[in-house]
Amino acid sequence: MIGPPDTAAGVRPGDVLVGKYRVERVLGAGGMGVVVAAHHIQLDEKVALKFLLPEALQNHEAIGRFVREARAAVKIKGEHVARVSDVGQLENGAPYIVMEYLDGIDLAAWLKQRGALPTELAVDFVLQTCEAIAEAHLLGIVHRDLKPANLFCVQRADGQLIIKVLDFGISKVTTPGAVGHEMTRTNAMVGSPYYMSPEQMQSSKAVDARTDIWSLGIILFELMVARTPFAAESVTELAIKVTLEPTPPLRAFRADVAPGLEQVIATCLEKQPSRRYQTVGDLALMLRPFASLQGRLSVDKILGTLRQGGMSGALPPAREIPPPLTGPPATAIVPNTAASWGHASSSTRPGGKAAITVVAALLTFVVLVTGGALVLRWPPMAKSPPAIPASAAAPRFEPPASTMAAPPVPTVVAEPAETLRPAAPVAVPTLAGTTSHASPSPRPNSAPRSNASAPVASSPSAATPAAKPNCDPPYYFDKGARIFKKECL
């Protein structure tokens, strides 16, 4: 700033320029130009108007830079560059640029007032800068003067802080044959020394997009620790340090910085351009793990811009691209919410336990009904069990515990084979409400009577053996159990 703002600028508040811009106040003035806040009378809109001072009109280099800035800014359409709405000449012949008015603070003032930024915010600001620079590099434009003072922070309508890249005045056009390609002199030093790459200090004409990547590394370092990595009292001393001395480790100034982020900055600040990231897309990919969700969206935009412009071949292979962080992996556990019912098993859905309870209750009801029906049908109809062959072992019957108990289960008492004799045909007892024991007829040579519903057991031999003494009947009862007499067997 030289002199009072209104005197240095040659304009005062209330002056109307080119018949439509009323000056409100001077925002800043330098040795070559001035920026004022103005009101567009016809559109009723606040704008920023930048023009050269009268004494700079004899400086062809200054005019060339001014025109170059206008052309570069108007070509870049992204939201991270101040929008240019008009260009022209003032009444005194000085060229002017009309840009959108920005209400905020540049990052140099931010660092001075508030100190270092949180990691995520610093990374997000650099990624937003990369969005603008990616578009500029596609157009063949190298900024060459990236620094915190040229990164203006404003607040959008939704409250989000965003960066606007300013001052493409010393930008270099790298596309052969394009307007402005031959404007920079070989021995000219342009830019801010603290943010200039080693090759830019040697020759500003011989630089390419990788000099902007060096500047982005310096900016990120400074945003993290509120100081530049190389400090010196003269440009010569600074050039020696930048060219020959290693970059000081970031964690020497800030211990909480992740080693990975420190390595990203160190790669940006490699002395040889071939050892740096070759595109801002490469840099953005490496910064993605340290960015916020909004910063990761910036990475996607940067990659999309480069691919759309045909620079996808410069990006690393897909296997080197960090995995996306906006969505859960396929093996992730699906939360038990209403929105995830379609993905969770039925046992994890709300109401799943209630459904299982209902089914269990129905099954229990069916079992109870079936069991009740069986109880009501008990005891079964009186049936005689099949006749026991005479050659088989003599059965032993246990009496039921009560009249409602199950039928007696025959117990077979095995005898030695040589003592078994054919048994006389006997009637098998039946259960009819109460326990009863039927005796055969006392006549010795007659066949025993049997229950009408039970078949008569027959001996395997054709002739019926003669009755033995004391074998009518051939059994006796002992505590309710019928015991066959051995001499009658």
C-alpha positions in Angstrom: 0.0 0.0 0.0 1.5 3.4 -0.9 -0.1 6.5 0.5 -3.7 6.9 1.5 -5.9 4.4 -0.4 -7.9 7.0 -2.3 -4.8 9.0 -3.3 -2.9 6.0 -4.4 -5.8 4.6 -6.3 -6.7 7.8 -8.0 -10.4 7.3 -7.2 -12.6 8.2 -4.3 -15.8 6.7 -2.8 -18.7 7.9 -4.9 -16.8 8.1 -8.2 -18.6 6.5 -11.1 -16.3 4.6 -13.5 -17.3 4.0 -17.1 -20.8 5.2 -16.3 -22.0 2.2 -14.4 -19.7 1.3 -11.5 -20.0 3.5 -8.4 -16.9 3.2 -6.1 -17.8 2.4 -2.5 -14.3 1.9 -1.0 -10.7 1.0 -1.8 -9.9 -2.6 -0.9 -6.2 -2.5 -1.7 -3.6 -0.7 -3.8 -0.1 -1.5 -4.9 2.6 -0.2 -7.1 0.9 -1.3 -10.3 -2.8 -1.6 -9.7 -5.7 -1.1 -7.3 -8.8 -3.1 -6.3 -12.0 -1.3 -5.2 -15.5 -2.4 -4.1 -18.1 -0.9 -6.4 -21.8 -1.1 -7.1 -23.1 -2.0 -10.5 -25.7 0.7 -11.0 -27.8 -1.0 -13.6 -27.7 -4.5 -12.1 -27.8 -3.4 -8.5 -25.0 -5.7 -7.6 -21.9 -5.4 -5.6 -18.7 -6.2 -7.5 -14.9 -5.9 -7.2 -13.2 -3.8 -9.9 -9.5 -4.1 -10.5 -7.5 -1.8 -12.8 -4.0 -0.5 -13.4 -2.7 2.8 -12.1 -1.9 5.5 -14.7 1.9 5.2 -14.0 1.8 1.5 -14.8 0.4 2.1 -18.3 4.0 2.6 -19.7 5.0 -0.8 -18.3 4.3 -3.3 -21.0 5.0 -6.2 -18.7 2.5 -5.0 -16.2 -0.2 -4.6 -19.0 0.6 -8.1 -20.3 0.2 -9.6 -16.8 -3.1 -7.8 -16.3 -4.5 -9.1 -19.6 -3.2 -12.6 -18.9 -5.0 -12.6 -15.5 -8.3 -11.6 -17.2 -7.9 -14.3 -19.9 -7.0 -17.0 -17.4 -9.7 -16.2 -14.9 -12.5 -16.0 -17.5 -11.5 -19.5 -18.9 -11.7 -21.3 -15.6 -15.4 -21.9 -14.8 -15.1 -23.7 -11.5 -16.4 -22.2 -8.2 -12.9 -21.9 -6.7 -11.8 -19.0 -9.0 -13.3 -15.6 -8.7 -15.8 -15.2 -11.5 -15.0 -12.5 -14.1 -18.1 -10.7 -15.5 -16.6 -7.8 -17.5 -13.4 -6.3 -18.9 -12.7 -3.0 -20.5 -10.8 0.3 -20.3 -11.3 3.3 -18.1 -11.6 6.8 -19.4 -7.8 7.2 -19.0 -7.1 4.1 -21.0 -6.2 1.8 -18.0 -7.6 -1.7 -18.5 -9.9 -3.0 -15.8 -11.5 -6.4 -14.8 -14.8 -6.7 -13.0 -15.0 -9.8 -10.7 -17.4 -11.1 -8.2 -17.2 -9.4 -4.8 -15.7 -11.7 -2.2 -16.5 -11.1 1.5 -14.1 -13.0 3.6 -10.4 -13.3 4.5 -7.3 -14.5 2.7 -5.3 -17.3 4.3 -2.3 -15.1 5.0 -4.4 -12.9 7.2 -6.1 -16.0 8.7 -2.7 -17.4 9.8 -1.7 -14.0 11.2 -4.9 -13.6 13.2 -5.7 -17.2 14.2 -2.6 -19.3 13.8 -2.3 -22.8 12.3 -5.4 -24.6 11.0 -6.7 -28.0 12.1 -5.4 -30.8 9.9 -8.7 -31.6 8.1 -9.4 -27.9 7.3 -5.9 -27.3 6.0 -6.1 -30.4 3.7 -9.6 -29.4 2.6 -8.4 -25.9 1.6 -5.5 -27.3 -0.4 -7.8 -29.7 -2.2 -10.2 -26.9 -3.1 -7.2 -25.0 -4.5 -6.3 -28.1 -6.5 -9.8 -28.1 -8.0 -9.0 -24.7 -9.6 -5.4 -25.5 -10.5 -6.5 -28.8 -12.1 -8.7 -26.9 -14.5 -6.0 -24.3 -15.1 -3.4 -26.9 -15.9 -5.8 -28.5 -18.4 -6.0 -25.1 -20.2 -2.2 -25.0 -20.2 -2.0 -22.3 -17.5 0.5 -22.5 -14.7 -0.3 -20.1 -11.9 3.3 -19.6 -10.6 2.3 -17.5 -7.7 0.3 -19.7 -5.4 0.5 -18.5 -1.8 -1.8 -18.0 1.2 -2.4 -14.4 0.3 -3.8 -15.5 -3.1 -6.2 -18.0 -1.5 -9.3 -16.2 -0.4 -11.7 -17.9 2.1 -15.4 -17.0 1.8 -18.5 -18.5 3.3 -21.2 -19.9 1.0 -24.9 -19.6 1.5 -25.0 -23.0 3.1 -22.3 -22.0 5.7 -19.5 -24.0 4.1 -16.1 -22.3 3.9 -14.6 -22.4 0.4 -11.4 -21.1 -1.2 -11.2 -18.8 -4.2 -7.9 -18.7 -6.1 -6.9 -15.1 -7.0 -4.2 -13.4 -9.1 -3.4 -15.2 -12.2 -1.5 -12.1 -13.2 1.9 -13.9 -13.5 0.5 -17.1 -14.8 2.4 -18.8 -17.6 0.7 -20.2 -20.7 2.5 -23.5 -21.5 0.5 -24.3 -24.7 2.7 -23.6 -27.7 1.2 -21.0 -30.0 -1.3 -19.7 -27.5 -1.6 -16.0 -26.7 0.9 -15.1 -24.1 3.1 -18.1 -24.5 6.3 -16.1 -25.2 5.6 -13.1 -22.8 7.8 -14.2 -19.9 11.5 -13.2 -20.2 14.0 -16.0 -19.5 15.8 -14.2 -16.8 12.8 -12.7 -15.1 12.0 -13.8 -11.5 8.3 -13.7 -10.9 6.4 -15.0 -7.9 6.9 -14.9 -4.2 10.3 -16.4 -3.2 9.1 -18.3 -0.2 6.7 -20.3 -2.4 8.9 -20.7 -5.5 10.3 -24.0 -6.6 14.0 -24.5 -7.1 13.6 -24.5 -10.9 11.5 -21.3 -10.8 14.2 -19.5 -8.9 16.6 -20.5 -11.6 14.3 -19.6 -14.6 10.7 -18.7 -14.4 10.3 -19.4 -18.1 11.3 -23.1 -17.9 8.7 -24.2 -15.4 5.7 -26.4 -15.8 2.7 -27.5 -13.7 5.0 -29.2 -11.2 6.1 -25.8 -9.9 2.5 -25.3 -8.7 2.7 -28.6 -6.9 5.8 -27.4 -5.0 3.9 -24.2 -4.0 1.0 -26.3 -2.8 3.4 -28.3 -0.6 4.7 -25.1 0.9 1.2 -23.8 1.5 0.1 -27.0 3.3 3.2 -26.9 5.5 2.5 -23.3 6.4 -1.2 -23.9 7.1 -0.2 -26.7 9.5 2.4 -24.9 11.5 2.0 -21.1 10.7 5.5 -20.8 9.2 7.2 -21.7 5.9 9.7 -24.6 5.9 12.5 -22.4 4.5 13.3 -19.1 6.2 16.1 -16.6 5.3 17.0 -12.9 5.6 17.7 -12.5 1.9 16.6 -13.9 -1.4 20.0 -15.3 -2.1 20.1 -17.2 1.2 16.6 -18.4 0.6 17.5 -19.7 -2.8 20.4 -21.6 -1.4 18.3 -23.3 1.2 15.5 -24.1 -1.2 17.9 -25.6 -3.7 20.4 -27.4 -1.5 19.0 -28.0 2.0 16.6 -30.8 2.8 13.0 -30.0 3.8 12.7 -29.8 7.6 10.3 -32.5 9.0 6.8 -31.2 9.6 6.5 -33.1 12.9 9.4 -31.1 14.3 7.0 -28.2 14.5 3.7 -30.1 15.1 3.9 -33.5 16.8 0.3 -34.5 16.2 0.7 -34.7 12.4 0.3 -38.1 10.9 3.5 -39.5 9.3 1.6 -40.1 6.1 0.7 -36.5 5.7 4.3 -35.5 6.5 5.4 -37.8 3.6 2.9 -36.2 1.2 4.4 -32.8 1.9 7.9 -34.1 1.6 7.1 -35.5 -1.9 5.7 -32.2 -3.0 8.9 -30.5 -1.9 11.3 -32.8 -3.8 14.1 -30.8 -5.4 13.8 -32.7 -8.7 10.5 -32.1 -10.4 10.5 -35.7 -11.6 10.4 -37.0 -8.0 7.3 -34.9 -7.1 3.7 -35.7 -7.8 3.3 -35.2 -11.5 -0.3 -33.9 -11.5 -2.6 -32.3 -8.9 -4.6 -35.5 -9.3 -1.7 -37.5 -7.8 -1.5 -35.1 -5.0 -5.2 -35.1 -4.3 -5.2 -39.0 -4.1 -2.5 -38.9 -1.5 -4.3 -36.2 0.5 -7.7 -38.0 0.5 -7.1 -40.1 3.7 -6.5 -36.9 5.7 -9.5 -34.9 4.3 -13.0 -34.6 5.6 -16.0 -35.9 3.7 -16.2 -32.6 1.8 -12.5 -32.8 1.0 -13.0 -36.3 -0.5 -15.7 -34.9 -2.8 -13.1 -32.4 -4.0 -10.8 -35.3 -4.8 -13.5 -36.9 -7.0 -14.1 -33.6 -8.8 -10.3 -33.2 -9.4 -10.0 -36.7 -10.9 -13.2 -36.2 -13.0 -11.8 -32.9 -14.4 -8.5 -34.5 -15.3 -10.1 -37.5 -16.9 -12.6 -35.3 -18.8 -9.6 -33.4 -20.1 -7.8 -36.5 -21.3 -5.2 -36.6 -18.4 -6.4 -40.0 -17.0 -3.2 -41.6 -18.2 -1.2 -39.4 -15.8 -3.1 -40.8 -12.9 -1.8 -43.9 -11.0 -3.3 -47.3 -11.8 -6.5 -48.2 -10.1 -4.7 -50.6 -7.7 -2.8 -47.6 -6.3 -5.9 -45.4 -5.8 -6.9 -45.4 -2.1 -10.2 -47.2 -1.5 -13.3 -45.0 -1.3 -14.4 -43.9 2.2 -18.2 -42.7 1.5 -19.6 -46.1 1.7 -19.4 -49.3 4.0 -17.5 -52.4 2.8 -19.5 -55.4 1.6 -18.7 -57.3 4.8 -19.9 -54.4 7.1 -22.5 -55.2 9.6 -25.8 -53.7 8.6 -27.3 -51.6 11.4 -30.6 -52.8 12.8 -32.7 -49.8 11.6 -35.9 -49.5 9.6 -33.9 -48.5 6.5 -31.8 -51.7 6.6 -34.6 -54.3 7.1 -34.1 -55.4 3.5 -30.5 -56.4 4.2 -30.7 -57.9 7.7 -31.8 -61.4 8.5 -35.2 -61.9 10.0 -33.8 -62.7 13.4 -32.3 -59.2 13.6 -35.4 -57.3 12.4 -37.6 -55.5 14.8 -40.5 -57.8 15.6 -38.6 -61.0 14.8 -38.7 -62.2 18.4 -42.4 -61.6 18.6 -43.0 -63.6 15.4 -41.0 -66.5 16.9 -43.0 -66.3 20.1 -46.3 -66.5 18.2 -45.1 -69.6 16.2 -43.9 -71.3 19.4 -47.3 -70.6 21.0 -49.1 -72.1 18.1 -47.0 -75.2 18.2 -47.5 -75.5 21.9 -51.3 -75.2 21.4 -51.3 -78.0 18.8 -49.3 -80.3 21.0 -51.6 -79.7 23.9 -54.7 -80.3 21.8 -53.2 -83.5 20.4 -52.2 -84.7 23.8 -55.6 -83.9 25.3 -57.3 -86.0 22.5 -55.0 -88.9 23.3 -55.8 -88.7 27.0 -59.6 -88.6 26.3 -59.3 -91.8 24.2 -57.5 -93.6 27.1 -57.8 -96.5 28.0 -57.9 -98.1 24.5 -60.5 -100.7 23.5 -59.9 -104.0 25.1 -57.9 -106.2 22.8 -56.1 -109.4 23.5 -52.5 -109.4 22.6 -51.3 -112.1 20.1 -51.0 -115.6 21.5 -47.7 -116.7 22.8 -46.3 -119.8 21.3 -45.9 -122.7 23.7 -42.3 -123.1 22.7 -41.5 -119.5 23.8 -40.5 -118.5 27.2 -43.3 -118.1 29.8 -44.3 -114.5 30.0 -44.6 -112.7 33.3 -47.2 -110.0 33.6 -47.0 -107.0 35.9 -50.3 -105.5 37.2 -51.1 -101.9 36.2 -50.6 -99.3 38.9 -54.2 -98.2 38.5 -57.2 -98.7 36.4 -56.2 -95.8 34.1 -52.6 -96.9 33.6 -51.2 -98.3 30.4 -51.7 -102.0 29.6 -49.3 -104.4 31.3 -46.0 -104.9 29.5 -45.1 -108.6 29.3 -41.8 -109.5 30.9 -40.0 -112.5 29.4 -38.2 -114.7 31.9 -35.7 -116.8 30.0 -35.1 -120.4 31.1 -32.4 -122.8 30.1 -33.1 -124.4 26.7 -33.1 -127.9 28.0 -35.8 -127.2 30.7 -38.3 -125.6 28.3 -41.4 -127.7 27.7 -44.5 -126.9 25.6 -46.9 -125.0 27.8 -50.6 -125.8 27.9 -52.7 -123.3 26.0 -53.8 -120.5 28.3 -56.0 -117.6 27.9 -54.3 -114.1 27.9 -55.9 -111.7 30.4 -57.6 -108.6 29.2 -58.0 -105.1 30.7 -61.6 -103.9 30.8 -61.8 -101.0 33.2 -60.4 -103.1 36.2 -57.9 -105.8 36.5 -59.5 -109.3 36.1 -58.0 -112.8 35.9 -59.8 -115.5 33.9 -59.4 -119.1 34.8 -59.6 -122.0 32.3 -62.3 -124.7 32.7 -61.7 -127.2 35.5 -62.3 -130.1 33.2 -58.9 -131.8 32.7 -59.2 -132.8 29.0 -61.0 -129.8 27.6 -59.4 -126.9 25.9 -59.2 -123.7 28.0 -61.7 -121.1 27.4 -60.6 -117.8 26.0 -61.8 -114.3 25.6 -64.0 -114.0 22.6 -61.8 -111.3 21.1 -58.5 -113.2 21.7 -57.2 -116.0 19.6 -56.4 -119.4 21.3 -52.8 -120.2 21.4 -52.0 -123.5 19.7 -49.2 -125.9 20.4 -46.8 -126.5 17.6 -47.4 -130.3 18.0 -50.4 -132.0 16.5 -51.4 -133.9 19.7 -52.5 -132.2 23.0 -50.5 -133.4 26.0 -52.3 -135.2 28.9 -53.1 -133.2 32.0 -50.6 -133.6 34.8 -51.5 -133.9 38.5 -51.9 -130.7 40.4 -51.9 -128.8 37.2 -55.5 -127.8 37.1 -54.9 -124.9 36.9 -51.2 -124.9 36.0 -50.5 -121.6 37.8 -51.0 -119.8 41.0 -51.1 -116.1 42.0 -48.4 -114.4 44.1 -49.0 -110.8 45.1 -51.3 -110.4 42.1 -48.9 -112.0 39.6 -49.7 -115.3 38.0 -46.9 -117.8 38.3 -46.8 -121.0 36.3 -46.0 -124.2 38.2 -42.7 -125.8 37.1 -44.1 -129.3 37.2 -46.9 -128.3 34.8 -44.5 -127.1 32.1 
